[in-house]
Amino acid sequence: MDFEAARQRLIVALDVSSRRDALRLADRLIEVVGCFKIGLQAFTSQGPALVKELTDRGGRVFLDLKMHDIPNTVAAGVEAAAGLGIEFLTIHTLGGPAMLKAARSGADRSGNARLKLLGVTVLTSLDASELASVGLPTDVRVLAPRLAKLAQSAGLDGIVCSPQDLAHLPKQDQGGFLRVTPGVRPAGAASQDQLRAATPEVAIRAGATHLVVGRPILQSHDPKEAAVQIVEAIRHARMEVK
Ligand code: C5P
């Protein structure tokens, strides 16, 4: 795999509060990363205008809105988001099969053929006691594969899960089904609040197709170089798994 192909697999979480910081980072990173993730904070404060400013620069956008509502509302929300020209959008698999299928229909109706719908499986912030308190199976090794299967059978394009969950997913859904993992830390980097972090190499070897990385790049003294190092790690690890 060459650098160009490897960089398409690196998604940078633009977790900054101001439009100016987001665009400055995007300008520094646009040549070396594949996509920029806009989350609830940036989207709520800056709105679709920030998405447009990024796409106008040639940036690809991952809109991390983790939609979860009744099917009709989600279908309409997905269609509206797809109209912003984004590349990835997240939906909570816990919304159930009807909602996931409605999300698929909304995406198909939108005419944005590049859009990939990703199902969020189990939030890494949910431990066994949190899962029990909402009445869900407490074993992530049971729950994560179940939700991944649900996402796939509803026609989603992939899932978001922790690198650790990848080991519990059935091998047969590898083909074409995306596995996007946050919680990635280069060897030697501070793990911060990511309790179960994995290096880029470990995540790719475990079956991740795309990595979401925020602070190790954003807080580096040289964000571009930090991103290049992660792309190189992806490139090497992909050559091993191919
Ligand atoms: O800075 P860091 O690399 O930890 O950023 C990871 C990004 O992935 C953040 O935007 C965070 O919200 C997101 N994320 C995560 N863990 C999840 C789901 C999303 O870290 N389970």
Boltz pocket constraint, residues with backbone or C-beta under 6 A from the ligand:
constraints:
  - pocket:
      binder: B
      contacts: [[A, 13], [A, 15], [A, 39], [A, 122], [A, 123], [A, 124], [A, 125], [A, 182], [A, 183], [A, 184], [A, 191], [A, 194], [A, 212], [A, 213], [A, 214], [A, 215], [A, 216]]
      max_distance: 6.0
